[in-house]
């Protein structure tokens, strides 16, 4: 491979991983930004998934072994508002649901881009 092709590939991986990190940071902050109300399960899920996305996206630029986790975590973040049951708790707002779907999609697509460009 030529040097410019390799640096372009590295830049794409770094950009995709960077978008996944931003999506993970949003997921961590979303319970306070999007007013989740009493949806504690979703808030905990977002915090754990967001932290994991940040960690795995950060290491994906150096180690491709666990990069497959990014699309899985992003997919979970996107569907979690629909999968988690809230019992007697307040259902999350429409903004919270849309934010999760968008952030999850960004993390999943970023992870897929990193996987594809790594090969």
Beta strands, then each sheet from edge to edge (+ up, - down):
end
